Amino acid sequence: MCVLCGGFVVQEHWTEGRGSTGAASVTVGGGASRERQRDRRDRTAMANRILACYGLKLEDWNGSKYIVRDVKGSSEIVHDLGALWPAVEKLIKKTADPLDPALIGRLQQQQQQQQSGRP
């Protein structure tokens, strides 16, 4: 049980899983803890590249949940990345399509600029 929010930590969402097995049980300590934290940090960074196009930012909260924030200070707690898009839509007050061709084009353009060393 999470001492901060009182939520039960039973099993991770499939997006938190590793390898070919899909979902993995929660690892609280030991050698896998560092790897799990690194993977969450990488997923958060990837999500933030997309969310920046909506004026949002995702933060890891204590290794078990995420917080989505907008520039005005509003926030939503999401338990896993599967709950991310409903929270995004609630904050931006419109439908968000992560597969929107314009969004994908913008992300590709940003990636090309980073690779070429342009700001």
Biopython code that builds the backbone (N, CA, C, O; Angstrom):
import numpy as np
from Bio.PDB.StructureBuilder import StructureBuilder

atoms = [
    (1, "MET", "N", (0.845, -1.174, 0.000)),
    (1, "MET", "CA", (0.000, 0.000, 0.000)),
    (1, "MET", "C", (0.891, 1.238, 0.000)),
    (1, "MET", "O", (1.900, 1.297, 0.702)),
    (2, "CYS", "N", (0.504, 2.208, -0.787)),
    (2, "CYS", "CA", (1.240, 3.463, -0.863)),
    (2, "CYS", "C", (0.970, 4.285, 0.395)),
    (2, "CYS", "O", (-0.185, 4.541, 0.737)),
    (3, "VAL", "N", (2.025, 4.694, 1.074)),
    (3, "VAL", "CA", (1.852, 5.468, 2.302)),
    (3, "VAL", "C", (1.406, 6.900, 2.024)),
    (3, "VAL", "O", (0.898, 7.570, 2.923)),
    (4, "LEU", "N", (1.587, 7.375, 0.803)),
    (4, "LEU", "CA", (1.185, 8.740, 0.468)),
    (4, "LEU", "C", (-0.285, 8.846, 0.092)),
    (4, "LEU", "O", (-0.985, 9.747, 0.555)),
    (5, "CYS", "N", (-0.753, 7.928, -0.746)),
    (5, "CYS", "CA", (-2.125, 8.059, -1.244)),
    (5, "CYS", "C", (-3.055, 6.955, -0.755)),
    (5, "CYS", "O", (-4.265, 7.037, -0.962)),
    (6, "GLY", "N", (-2.514, 5.926, -0.113)),
    (6, "GLY", "CA", (-3.353, 4.846, 0.384)),
    (6, "GLY", "C", (-3.766, 3.855, -0.686)),
    (6, "GLY", "O", (-4.554, 2.949, -0.417)),
    (7, "GLY", "N", (-3.245, 4.011, -1.902)),
    (7, "GLY", "CA", (-3.597, 3.106, -2.993)),
    (7, "GLY", "C", (-2.846, 1.792, -2.894)),
    (7, "GLY", "O", (-1.711, 1.743, -2.420)),
    (8, "PHE", "N", (-3.493, 0.732, -3.345)),
    (8, "PHE", "CA", (-2.850, -0.571, -3.340)),
    (8, "PHE", "C", (-2.001, -0.729, -4.591)),
    (8, "PHE", "O", (-2.428, -0.368, -5.688)),
    (9, "VAL", "N", (-0.807, -1.266, -4.427)),
    (9, "VAL", "CA", (0.074, -1.561, -5.543)),
    (9, "VAL", "C", (0.056, -3.069, -5.700)),
    (9, "VAL", "O", (0.689, -3.791, -4.930)),
    (10, "VAL", "N", (-0.673, -3.543, -6.703)),
    (10, "VAL", "CA", (-0.821, -4.978, -6.882)),
    (10, "VAL", "C", (-0.020, -5.456, -8.080)),
    (10, "VAL", "O", (0.798, -6.369, -7.962)),
    (11, "GLN", "N", (-0.248, -4.852, -9.215)),
    (11, "GLN", "CA", (0.437, -5.269, -10.424)),
    (11, "GLN", "C", (0.598, -4.066, -11.332)),
    (11, "GLN", "O", (-0.256, -3.179, -11.364)),
    (12, "GLU", "N", (1.686, -4.042, -12.062)),
    (12, "GLU", "CA", (1.947, -2.939, -12.966)),
    (12, "GLU", "C", (1.120, -3.076, -14.234)),
    (12, "GLU", "O", (0.754, -4.180, -14.637)),
    (13, "HIS", "N", (0.836, -1.956, -14.849)),
    (13, "HIS", "CA", (0.179, -1.915, -16.150)),
    (13, "HIS", "C", (1.125, -2.522, -17.183)),
    (13, "HIS", "O", (2.338, -2.528, -16.976)),
    (14, "TRP", "N", (0.592, -3.029, -18.283)),
    (14, "TRP", "CA", (1.440, -3.673, -19.285)),
    (14, "TRP", "C", (2.487, -2.726, -19.849)),
    (14, "TRP", "O", (3.532, -3.181, -20.312)),
    (15, "THR", "N", (2.235, -1.410, -19.825)),
    (15, "THR", "CA", (3.233, -0.465, -20.322)),
    (15, "THR", "C", (4.459, -0.407, -19.419)),
    (15, "THR", "O", (5.514, 0.069, -19.838)),
    (16, "GLU", "N", (4.331, -0.885, -18.193)),
    (16, "GLU", "CA", (5.448, -0.912, -17.261)),
    (16, "GLU", "C", (6.214, -2.230, -17.349)),
    (16, "GLU", "O", (7.275, -2.372, -16.742)),
    (17, "GLY", "N", (5.682, -3.195, -18.103)),
    (17, "GLY", "CA", (6.298, -4.512, -18.194)),
    (17, "GLY", "C", (7.612, -4.483, -18.942)),
    (17, "GLY", "O", (7.924, -3.519, -19.642)),
    (18, "ARG", "N", (8.371, -5.538, -18.789)),
    (18, "ARG", "CA", (9.661, -5.642, -19.453)),
    (18, "ARG", "C", (9.710, -6.915, -20.273)),
    (18, "ARG", "O", (9.092, -7.923, -19.930)),
    (19, "GLY", "N", (10.449, -6.849, -21.352)),
    (19, "GLY", "CA", (10.688, -8.034, -22.147)),
    (19, "GLY", "C", (9.461, -8.503, -22.897)),
    (19, "GLY", "O", (8.530, -7.733, -23.131)),
    (20, "SER", "N", (9.463, -9.759, -23.270)),
    (20, "SER", "CA", (8.399, -10.312, -24.103)),
    (20, "SER", "C", (7.228, -10.842, -23.297)),
    (20, "SER", "O", (6.231, -11.273, -23.877)),
    (21, "THR", "N", (7.323, -10.820, -21.975)),
    (21, "THR", "CA", (6.257, -11.401, -21.162)),
    (21, "THR", "C", (5.120, -10.444, -20.897)),
    (21, "THR", "O", (4.085, -10.860, -20.377)),
    (22, "GLY", "N", (5.274, -9.165, -21.239)),
    (22, "GLY", "CA", (4.208, -8.198, -20.987)),
    (22, "GLY", "C", (4.261, -7.694, -19.568)),
    (22, "GLY", "O", (5.305, -7.224, -19.114)),
    (23, "ALA", "N", (3.140, -7.786, -18.850)),
    (23, "ALA", "CA", (3.051, -7.232, -17.498)),
    (23, "ALA", "C", (3.986, -7.967, -16.550)),
    (23, "ALA", "O", (4.193, -9.176, -16.660)),
    (24, "ALA", "N", (4.531, -7.223, -15.639)),
    (24, "ALA", "CA", (5.433, -7.790, -14.637)),
    (24, "ALA", "C", (4.939, -7.406, -13.258)),
    (24, "ALA", "O", (4.282, -6.379, -13.084)),
    (25, "SER", "N", (5.259, -8.232, -12.287)),
    (25, "SER", "CA", (4.861, -7.876, -10.929)),
    (25, "SER", "C", (5.759, -6.754, -10.418)),
    (25, "SER", "O", (6.860, -6.545, -10.929)),
    (26, "VAL", "N", (5.290, -6.053, -9.428)),
    (26, "VAL", "CA", (6.012, -4.904, -8.898)),
    (26, "VAL", "C", (7.270, -5.364, -8.180)),
    (26, "VAL", "O", (7.239, -6.307, -7.389)),
    (27, "THR", "N", (8.365, -4.694, -8.461)),
    (27, "THR", "CA", (9.611, -4.941, -7.762)),
    (27, "THR", "C", (9.883, -3.733, -6.889)),
    (27, "THR", "O", (10.075, -2.626, -7.392)),
    (28, "VAL", "N", (9.900, -3.941, -5.593)),
    (28, "VAL", "CA", (10.054, -2.819, -4.675)),
    (28, "VAL", "C", (11.518, -2.525, -4.402)),
    (28, "VAL", "O", (11.878, -1.361, -4.224)),
    (29, "GLY", "N", (12.351, -3.509, -4.363)),
    (29, "GLY", "CA", (13.758, -3.274, -4.066)),
    (29, "GLY", "C", (14.632, -4.192, -4.887)),
    (29, "GLY", "O", (14.166, -4.846, -5.821)),
    (30, "GLY", "N", (15.889, -4.237, -4.536)),
    (30, "GLY", "CA", (16.803, -5.128, -5.210)),
    (30, "GLY", "C", (17.387, -4.527, -6.472)),
    (30, "GLY", "O", (17.231, -3.337, -6.742)),
    (31, "GLY", "N", (18.066, -5.372, -7.243)),
    (31, "GLY", "CA", (18.764, -4.932, -8.441)),
    (31, "GLY", "C", (17.864, -4.422, -9.541)),
    (31, "GLY", "O", (18.268, -3.555, -10.315)),
    (32, "ALA", "N", (16.647, -4.943, -9.627)),
    (32, "ALA", "CA", (15.743, -4.530, -10.698)),
    (32, "ALA", "C", (15.151, -3.145, -10.448)),
    (32, "ALA", "O", (14.602, -2.534, -11.366)),
    (33, "SER", "N", (15.254, -2.651, -9.236)),
    (33, "SER", "CA", (14.673, -1.354, -8.894)),
    (33, "SER", "C", (15.303, -0.225, -9.701)),
    (33, "SER", "O", (14.594, 0.648, -10.203)),
    (34, "ARG", "N", (16.610, -0.234, -9.827)),
    (34, "ARG", "CA", (17.310, 0.806, -10.579)),
    (34, "ARG", "C", (16.923, 0.762, -12.056)),
    (34, "ARG", "O", (16.704, 1.798, -12.684)),
    (35, "GLU", "N", (16.845, -0.439, -12.593)),
    (35, "GLU", "CA", (16.466, -0.609, -13.996)),
    (35, "GLU", "C", (15.025, -0.145, -14.221)),
    (35, "GLU", "O", (14.728, 0.498, -15.228)),
    (36, "ARG", "N", (14.144, -0.466, -13.297)),
    (36, "ARG", "CA", (12.747, -0.051, -13.395)),
    (36, "ARG", "C", (12.633, 1.469, -13.362)),
    (36, "ARG", "O", (11.870, 2.050, -14.134)),
    (37, "GLN", "N", (13.383, 2.117, -12.476)),
    (37, "GLN", "CA", (13.368, 3.580, -12.395)),
    (37, "GLN", "C", (13.883, 4.208, -13.683)),
    (37, "GLN", "O", (13.331, 5.203, -14.151)),
    (38, "ARG", "N", (14.932, 3.636, -14.258)),
    (38, "ARG", "CA", (15.481, 4.146, -15.520)),
    (38, "ARG", "C", (14.462, 4.000, -16.640)),
    (38, "ARG", "O", (14.290, 4.912, -17.449)),
    (39, "ASP", "N", (13.785, 2.853, -16.690)),
    (39, "ASP", "CA", (12.769, 2.633, -17.719)),
    (39, "ASP", "C", (11.611, 3.616, -17.576)),
    (39, "ASP", "O", (11.118, 4.140, -18.575)),
    (40, "ARG", "N", (11.173, 3.869, -16.349)),
    (40, "ARG", "CA", (10.095, 4.851, -16.117)),
    (40, "ARG", "C", (10.537, 6.246, -16.544)),
    (40, "ARG", "O", (9.758, 6.996, -17.132)),
    (41, "ARG", "N", (11.779, 6.589, -16.250)),
    (41, "ARG", "CA", (12.307, 7.898, -16.645)),
    (41, "ARG", "C", (12.324, 8.025, -18.167)),
    (41, "ARG", "O", (11.982, 9.078, -18.705)),
    (42, "ASP", "N", (12.721, 6.960, -18.860)),
    (42, "ASP", "CA", (12.741, 6.977, -20.325)),
    (42, "ASP", "C", (11.332, 7.104, -20.898)),
    (42, "ASP", "O", (11.110, 7.865, -21.840)),
    (43, "ARG", "N", (10.375, 6.355, -20.328)),
    (43, "ARG", "CA", (8.983, 6.445, -20.802)),
    (43, "ARG", "C", (8.413, 7.837, -20.550)),
    (43, "ARG", "O", (7.683, 8.379, -21.380)),
    (44, "THR", "N", (8.749, 8.406, -19.405)),
    (44, "THR", "CA", (8.274, 9.747, -19.075)),
    (44, "THR", "C", (8.838, 10.771, -20.058)),
    (44, "THR", "O", (8.112, 11.652, -20.518)),
    (45, "ALA", "N", (10.116, 10.662, -20.379)),
    (45, "ALA", "CA", (10.744, 11.590, -21.333)),
    (45, "ALA", "C", (10.099, 11.467, -22.711)),
    (45, "ALA", "O", (9.858, 12.474, -23.377)),
    (46, "MET", "N", (9.820, 10.241, -23.137)),
    (46, "MET", "CA", (9.186, 10.030, -24.436)),
    (46, "MET", "C", (7.778, 10.627, -24.449)),
    (46, "MET", "O", (7.389, 11.294, -25.407)),
    (47, "ALA", "N", (7.029, 10.385, -23.393)),
    (47, "ALA", "CA", (5.676, 10.942, -23.303)),
    (47, "ALA", "C", (5.716, 12.464, -23.281)),
    (47, "ALA", "O", (4.840, 13.114, -23.851)),
    (48, "ASN", "N", (6.720, 13.037, -22.631)),
    (48, "ASN", "CA", (6.820, 14.494, -22.550)),
    (48, "ASN", "C", (7.084, 15.143, -23.900)),
    (48, "ASN", "O", (6.665, 16.279, -24.126)),
    (49, "ARG", "N", (7.765, 14.451, -24.799)),
    (49, "ARG", "CA", (7.957, 15.000, -26.149)),
    (49, "ARG", "C", (6.614, 15.162, -26.849)),
    (49, "ARG", "O", (6.399, 16.128, -27.582)),
    (50, "ILE", "N", (5.717, 14.214, -26.618)),
    (50, "ILE", "CA", (4.383, 14.286, -27.223)),
    (50, "ILE", "C", (3.522, 15.303, -26.485)),
    (50, "ILE", "O", (2.862, 16.134, -27.109)),
    (51, "LEU", "N", (3.530, 15.236, -25.164)),
    (51, "LEU", "CA", (2.671, 16.108, -24.360)),
    (51, "LEU", "C", (3.047, 17.577, -24.482)),
    (51, "LEU", "O", (2.192, 18.444, -24.297)),
    (52, "ALA", "N", (4.302, 17.877, -24.788)),
    (52, "ALA", "CA", (4.723, 19.271, -24.962)),
    (52, "ALA", "C", (3.937, 19.936, -26.088)),
    (52, "ALA", "O", (3.705, 21.145, -26.052)),
    (53, "CYS", "N", (3.532, 19.168, -27.073)),
    (53, "CYS", "CA", (2.729, 19.712, -28.182)),
    (53, "CYS", "C", (1.349, 20.149, -27.705)),
    (53, "CYS", "O", (0.687, 20.943, -28.373)),
    (54, "TYR", "N", (0.918, 19.647, -26.575)),
    (54, "TYR", "CA", (-0.368, 20.024, -25.981)),
    (54, "TYR", "C", (-0.191, 21.003, -24.816)),
    (54, "TYR", "O", (-1.170, 21.387, -24.177)),
    (55, "GLY", "N", (1.041, 21.402, -24.542)),
    (55, "GLY", "CA", (1.304, 22.303, -23.424)),
    (55, "GLY", "C", (1.238, 21.614, -22.073)),
    (55, "GLY", "O", (0.925, 22.244, -21.062)),
    (56, "LEU", "N", (1.534, 20.308, -22.054)),
    (56, "LEU", "CA", (1.457, 19.522, -20.823)),
    (56, "LEU", "C", (2.810, 18.912, -20.491)),
    (56, "LEU", "O", (3.708, 18.848, -21.331)),
    (57, "LYS", "N", (2.932, 18.470, -19.256)),
    (57, "LYS", "CA", (4.146, 17.798, -18.804)),
    (57, "LYS", "C", (3.769, 16.634, -17.899)),
    (57, "LYS", "O", (2.865, 16.746, -17.071)),
    (58, "LEU", "N", (4.469, 15.518, -18.063)),
    (58, "LEU", "CA", (4.257, 14.324, -17.251)),
    (58, "LEU", "C", (5.414, 14.184, -16.271)),
    (58, "LEU", "O", (6.577, 14.344, -16.642)),
    (59, "GLU", "N", (5.085, 13.883, -15.012)),
    (59, "GLU", "CA", (6.105, 13.668, -13.988)),
    (59, "GLU", "C", (5.856, 12.333, -13.307)),
    (59, "GLU", "O", (4.713, 11.941, -13.071)),
    (60, "ASP", "N", (6.934, 11.650, -13.000)),
    (60, "ASP", "CA", (6.838, 10.417, -12.227)),
    (60, "ASP", "C", (6.556, 10.793, -10.775)),
    (60, "ASP", "O", (7.178, 11.704, -10.229)),
    (61, "TRP", "N", (5.622, 10.089, -10.160)),
    (61, "TRP", "CA", (5.304, 10.365, -8.760)),
    (61, "TRP", "C", (5.637, 9.133, -7.933)),
    (61, "TRP", "O", (4.876, 8.165, -7.905)),
    (62, "ASN", "N", (6.762, 9.177, -7.270)),
    (62, "ASN", "CA", (7.175, 8.148, -6.330)),
    (62, "ASN", "C", (7.305, 6.758, -6.957)),
    (62, "ASN", "O", (7.213, 5.751, -6.256)),
    (63, "GLY", "N", (7.517, 6.700, -8.262)),
    (63, "GLY", "CA", (7.731, 5.419, -8.919)),
    (63, "GLY", "C", (6.510, 4.544, -9.057)),
    (63, "GLY", "O", (6.627, 3.389, -9.466)),
    (64, "SER", "N", (5.320, 5.069, -8.723)),
    (64, "SER", "CA", (4.126, 4.230, -8.812)),
    (64, "SER", "C", (2.989, 4.871, -9.594)),
    (64, "SER", "O", (2.104, 4.167, -10.080)),
    (65, "LYS", "N", (2.995, 6.179, -9.723)),
    (65, "LYS", "CA", (1.950, 6.896, -10.453)),
    (65, "LYS", "C", (2.615, 8.010, -11.249)),
    (65, "LYS", "O", (3.824, 8.225, -11.160)),
    (66, "TYR", "N", (1.802, 8.712, -12.025)),
    (66, "TYR", "CA", (2.287, 9.860, -12.779)),
    (66, "TYR", "C", (1.383, 11.056, -12.488)),
    (66, "TYR", "O", (0.224, 10.895, -12.108)),
    (67, "ILE", "N", (1.928, 12.251, -12.673)),
    (67, "ILE", "CA", (1.143, 13.481, -12.576)),
    (67, "ILE", "C", (1.270, 14.201, -13.908)),
    (67, "ILE", "O", (2.377, 14.429, -14.396)),
    (68, "VAL", "N", (0.124, 14.562, -14.501)),
    (68, "VAL", "CA", (0.104, 15.355, -15.731)),
    (68, "VAL", "C", (-0.250, 16.775, -15.326)),
    (68, "VAL", "O", (-1.242, 16.998, -14.631)),
    (69, "ARG", "N", (0.562, 17.743, -15.760)),
    (69, "ARG", "CA", (0.340, 19.144, -15.402)),
    (69, "ARG", "C", (0.248, 20.002, -16.657)),
    (69, "ARG", "O", (0.866, 19.709, -17.681)),
    (70, "ASP", "N", (-0.547, 21.075, -16.550)),
    (70, "ASP", "CA", (-0.556, 22.065, -17.619)),
    (70, "ASP", "C", (0.156, 23.323, -17.132)),
    (70, "ASP", "O", (0.560, 23.403, -15.972)),
    (71, "VAL", "N", (0.309, 24.302, -18.018)),
    (71, "VAL", "CA", (1.066, 25.506, -17.672)),
    (71, "VAL", "C", (0.328, 26.392, -16.676)),
    (71, "VAL", "O", (0.938, 27.264, -16.056)),
    (72, "LYS", "N", (-0.977, 26.182, -16.513)),
    (72, "LYS", "CA", (-1.767, 26.993, -15.582)),
    (72, "LYS", "C", (-1.754, 26.432, -14.166)),
    (72, "LYS", "O", (-2.291, 27.052, -13.247)),
    (73, "GLY", "N", (-1.144, 25.262, -13.983)),
    (73, "GLY", "CA", (-1.066, 24.674, -12.653)),
    (73, "GLY", "C", (-2.071, 23.571, -12.384)),
    (73, "GLY", "O", (-2.037, 22.952, -11.321)),
    (74, "SER", "N", (-2.965, 23.314, -13.330)),
    (74, "SER", "CA", (-3.906, 22.201, -13.159)),
    (74, "SER", "C", (-3.153, 20.891, -13.307)),
    (74, "SER", "O", (-2.164, 20.816, -14.036)),
    (75, "SER", "N", (-3.621, 19.861, -12.618)),
    (75, "SER", "CA", (-2.945, 18.570, -12.702)),
    (75, "SER", "C", (-3.937, 17.430, -12.532)),
    (75, "SER", "O", (-5.024, 17.599, -11.979)),
    (76, "GLU", "N", (-3.540, 16.285, -13.016)),
    (76, "GLU", "CA", (-4.294, 15.040, -12.884)),
    (76, "GLU", "C", (-3.311, 13.949, -12.494)),
    (76, "GLU", "O", (-2.197, 13.895, -13.015)),
    (77, "ILE", "N", (-3.720, 13.086, -11.583)),
    (77, "ILE", "CA", (-2.917, 11.921, -11.223)),
    (77, "ILE", "C", (-3.374, 10.761, -12.087)),
    (77, "ILE", "O", (-4.570, 10.487, -12.189)),
    (78, "VAL", "N", (-2.417, 10.078, -12.712)),
    (78, "VAL", "CA", (-2.741, 8.890, -13.500)),
    (78, "VAL", "C", (-1.964, 7.713, -12.921)),
    (78, "VAL", "O", (-0.793, 7.841, -12.560)),
    (79, "HIS", "N", (-2.631, 6.575, -12.839)),
    (79, "HIS", "CA", (-2.014, 5.397, -12.229)),
    (79, "HIS", "C", (-1.016, 4.721, -13.150)),
    (79, "HIS", "O", (-0.070, 4.085, -12.686)),
    (80, "ASP", "N", (-1.223, 4.855, -14.460)),
    (80, "ASP", "CA", (-0.325, 4.242, -15.424)),
    (80, "ASP", "C", (-0.501, 4.949, -16.761)),
    (80, "ASP", "O", (-1.378, 5.801, -16.903)),
    (81, "LEU", "N", (0.318, 4.605, -17.728)),
    (81, "LEU", "CA", (0.241, 5.275, -19.025)),
    (81, "LEU", "C", (-1.041, 4.945, -19.776)),
    (81, "LEU", "O", (-1.417, 5.664, -20.702)),
    (82, "GLY", "N", (-1.710, 3.877, -19.394)),
    (82, "GLY", "CA", (-2.998, 3.550, -19.999)),
    (82, "GLY", "C", (-4.073, 4.568, -19.664)),
    (82, "GLY", "O", (-5.041, 4.716, -20.410)),
    (83, "ALA", "N", (-3.914, 5.266, -18.557)),
    (83, "ALA", "CA", (-4.879, 6.288, -18.135)),
    (83, "ALA", "C", (-4.445, 7.692, -18.541)),
    (83, "ALA", "O", (-5.084, 8.672, -18.156)),
    (84, "LEU", "N", (-3.376, 7.799, -19.307)),
    (84, "LEU", "CA", (-2.819, 9.106, -19.643)),
    (84, "LEU", "C", (-3.728, 9.939, -20.538)),
    (84, "LEU", "O", (-3.975, 11.107, -20.238)),
    (85, "TRP", "N", (-4.231, 9.365, -21.631)),
    (85, "TRP", "CA", (-4.960, 10.174, -22.615)),
    (85, "TRP", "C", (-6.282, 10.712, -22.098)),
    (85, "TRP", "O", (-6.620, 11.847, -22.434)),
    (86, "PRO", "N", (-7.053, 9.982, -21.308)),
    (86, "PRO", "CA", (-8.245, 10.616, -20.717)),
    (86, "PRO", "C", (-7.887, 11.814, -19.828)),
    (86, "PRO", "O", (-8.613, 12.808, -19.804)),
    (87, "ALA", "N", (-6.781, 11.720, -19.107)),
    (87, "ALA", "CA", (-6.343, 12.842, -18.267)),
    (87, "ALA", "C", (-5.894, 14.019, -19.127)),
    (87, "ALA", "O", (-6.164, 15.174, -18.796)),
    (88, "VAL", "N", (-5.213, 13.728, -20.225)),
    (88, "VAL", "CA", (-4.789, 14.781, -21.156)),
    (88, "VAL", "C", (-6.008, 15.520, -21.693)),
    (88, "VAL", "O", (-6.036, 16.750, -21.711)),
    (89, "GLU", "N", (-7.012, 14.767, -22.129)),
    (89, "GLU", "CA", (-8.218, 15.384, -22.689)),
    (89, "GLU", "C", (-8.960, 16.210, -21.647)),
    (89, "GLU", "O", (-9.552, 17.238, -21.974)),
    (90, "LYS", "N", (-8.930, 15.770, -20.412)),
    (90, "LYS", "CA", (-9.579, 16.534, -19.344)),
    (90, "LYS", "C", (-8.867, 17.869, -19.130)),
    (90, "LYS", "O", (-9.515, 18.891, -18.902)),
    (91, "LEU", "N", (-7.541, 17.861, -19.203)),
    (91, "LEU", "CA", (-6.773, 19.082, -18.979)),
    (91, "LEU", "C", (-6.852, 20.057, -20.151)),
    (91, "LEU", "O", (-6.926, 21.268, -19.945)),
    (92, "ILE", "N", (-6.838, 19.539, -21.375)),
    (92, "ILE", "CA", (-6.866, 20.446, -22.531)),
    (92, "ILE", "C", (-8.288, 20.753, -22.986)),
    (92, "ILE", "O", (-8.504, 21.616, -23.837)),
    (93, "LYS", "N", (-9.251, 20.041, -22.415)),
    (93, "LYS", "CA", (-10.679, 20.264, -22.681)),
    (93, "LYS", "C", (-11.048, 20.090, -24.153)),
    (93, "LYS", "O", (-11.900, 20.802, -24.685)),
    (94, "LYS", "N", (-10.393, 19.136, -24.793)),
    (94, "LYS", "CA", (-10.752, 18.750, -26.155)),
    (94, "LYS", "C", (-10.165, 17.366, -26.421)),
    (94, "LYS", "O", (-9.379, 16.849, -25.628)),
    (95, "THR", "N", (-10.553, 16.784, -27.533)),
    (95, "THR", "CA", (-10.066, 15.455, -27.889)),
    (95, "THR", "C", (-8.598, 15.531, -28.300)),
    (95, "THR", "O", (-8.200, 16.406, -29.069)),
    (96, "ALA", "N", (-7.811, 14.612, -27.784)),
    (96, "ALA", "CA", (-6.391, 14.519, -28.133)),
    (96, "ALA", "C", (-6.172, 13.229, -28.904)),
    (96, "ALA", "O", (-6.592, 12.156, -28.470)),
    (97, "ASP", "N", (-5.516, 13.336, -30.041)),
    (97, "ASP", "CA", (-5.244, 12.169, -30.866)),
    (97, "ASP", "C", (-3.734, 11.998, -30.997)),
    (97, "ASP", "O", (-3.101, 12.729, -31.758)),
    (98, "PRO", "N", (-3.142, 11.043, -30.269)),
    (98, "PRO", "CA", (-1.693, 10.861, -30.355)),
    (98, "PRO", "C", (-1.238, 10.342, -31.718)),
    (98, "PRO", "O", (-0.042, 10.331, -32.008)),
    (99, "LEU", "N", (-2.187, 9.912, -32.556)),
    (99, "LEU", "CA", (-1.842, 9.438, -33.898)),
    (99, "LEU", "C", (-2.200, 10.459, -34.975)),
    (99, "LEU", "O", (-2.201, 10.132, -36.162)),
    (100, "ASP", "N", (-2.500, 11.678, -34.577)),
    (100, "ASP", "CA", (-2.822, 12.747, -35.513)),
    (100, "ASP", "C", (-1.629, 12.979, -36.445)),
    (100, "ASP", "O", (-0.514, 13.189, -35.968)),
    (101, "PRO", "N", (-1.844, 12.943, -37.766)),
    (101, "PRO", "CA", (-0.725, 13.135, -38.704)),
    (101, "PRO", "C", (0.027, 14.457, -38.490)),
    (101, "PRO", "O", (1.246, 14.506, -38.654)),
    (102, "ALA", "N", (-0.686, 15.520, -38.129)),
    (102, "ALA", "CA", (-0.012, 16.806, -37.886)),
    (102, "ALA", "C", (0.907, 16.713, -36.668)),
    (102, "ALA", "O", (2.012, 17.256, -36.680)),
    (103, "LEU", "N", (0.456, 16.034, -35.626)),
    (103, "LEU", "CA", (1.274, 15.851, -34.428)),
    (103, "LEU", "C", (2.501, 15.005, -34.740)),
    (103, "LEU", "O", (3.611, 15.338, -34.325)),
    (104, "ILE", "N", (2.306, 13.925, -35.462)),
    (104, "ILE", "CA", (3.431, 13.055, -35.824)),
    (104, "ILE", "C", (4.432, 13.817, -36.683)),
    (104, "ILE", "O", (5.641, 13.684, -36.494)),
    (105, "GLY", "N", (3.934, 14.617, -37.629)),
    (105, "GLY", "CA", (4.819, 15.432, -38.462)),
    (105, "GLY", "C", (5.631, 16.415, -37.636)),
    (105, "GLY", "O", (6.823, 16.605, -37.879)),
    (106, "ARG", "N", (4.989, 17.034, -36.668)),
    (106, "ARG", "CA", (5.677, 17.985, -35.789)),
    (106, "ARG", "C", (6.757, 17.289, -34.970)),
    (106, "ARG", "O", (7.854, 17.823, -34.807)),
    (107, "LEU", "N", (6.454, 16.104, -34.456)),
    (107, "LEU", "CA", (7.438, 15.349, -33.680)),
    (107, "LEU", "C", (8.614, 14.914, -34.552)),
    (107, "LEU", "O", (9.763, 14.949, -34.111)),
    (108, "GLN", "N", (8.328, 14.504, -35.791)),
    (108, "GLN", "CA", (9.399, 14.116, -36.708)),
    (108, "GLN", "C", (10.288, 15.308, -37.044)),
    (108, "GLN", "O", (11.509, 15.177, -37.127)),
    (109, "GLN", "N", (9.671, 16.463, -37.234)),
    (109, "GLN", "CA", (10.431, 17.675, -37.519)),
    (109, "GLN", "C", (11.334, 18.033, -36.338)),
    (109, "GLN", "O", (12.495, 18.395, -36.534)),
    (110, "GLN", "N", (10.815, 17.935, -35.126)),
    (110, "GLN", "CA", (11.622, 18.210, -33.934)),
    (110, "GLN", "C", (12.794, 17.243, -33.835)),
    (110, "GLN", "O", (13.907, 17.638, -33.485)),
    (111, "GLN", "N", (12.540, 15.979, -34.142)),
    (111, "GLN", "CA", (13.601, 14.974, -34.074)),
    (111, "GLN", "C", (14.681, 15.265, -35.115)),
    (111, "GLN", "O", (15.871, 15.145, -34.822)),
    (112, "GLN", "N", (14.279, 15.643, -36.318)),
    (112, "GLN", "CA", (15.253, 15.973, -37.359)),
    (112, "GLN", "C", (16.093, 17.182, -36.961)),
    (112, "GLN", "O", (17.298, 17.215, -37.212)),
    (113, "GLN", "N", (15.456, 18.178, -36.339)),
    (113, "GLN", "CA", (16.191, 19.357, -35.889)),
    (113, "GLN", "C", (17.197, 18.993, -34.804)),
    (113, "GLN", "O", (18.311, 19.518, -34.790)),
    (114, "GLN", "N", (16.816, 18.106, -33.901)),
    (114, "GLN", "CA", (17.735, 17.676, -32.843)),
    (114, "GLN", "C", (18.918, 16.920, -33.431)),
    (114, "GLN", "O", (20.056, 17.104, -33.001)),
    (115, "GLN", "N", (18.645, 16.072, -34.416)),
    (115, "GLN", "CA", (19.709, 15.280, -35.019)),
    (115, "GLN", "C", (20.671, 16.145, -35.822)),
    (115, "GLN", "O", (21.858, 15.834, -35.919)),
    (116, "SER", "N", (20.160, 17.230, -36.398)),
    (116, "SER", "CA", (21.026, 18.106, -37.187)),
    (116, "SER", "C", (21.705, 19.167, -36.320)),
    (116, "SER", "O", (22.533, 19.937, -36.809)),
    (117, "GLY", "N", (21.352, 19.204, -35.030)),
    (117, "GLY", "CA", (21.978, 20.137, -34.108)),
    (117, "GLY", "C", (21.364, 21.509, -34.088)),
    (117, "GLY", "O", (21.936, 22.429, -33.504)),
    (118, "ARG", "N", (20.199, 21.678, -34.718)),
    (118, "ARG", "CA", (19.510, 22.974, -34.697)),
    (118, "ARG", "C", (18.560, 23.023, -33.510)),
    (118, "ARG", "O", (17.996, 21.998, -33.127)),
    (119, "PRO", "N", (18.372, 24.217, -32.916)),
    (119, "PRO", "CA", (17.446, 24.337, -31.770)),
    (119, "PRO", "C", (16.002, 24.222, -32.171)),
    (119, "PRO", "O", (15.117, 24.303, -31.319)),
]
sb = StructureBuilder()
sb.init_structure("model")
sb.init_model(0)
sb.init_chain("A")
sb.init_seg("    ")
for serial, (resi, resn, name, xyz) in enumerate(atoms, 1):
    if name == "N":
        sb.init_residue(resn, " ", resi, " ")
    sb.init_atom(name, np.array(xyz, "f"), 0.0, 1.0, " ", f" {name:<3s}", serial, name[0])
structure = sb.get_structure()
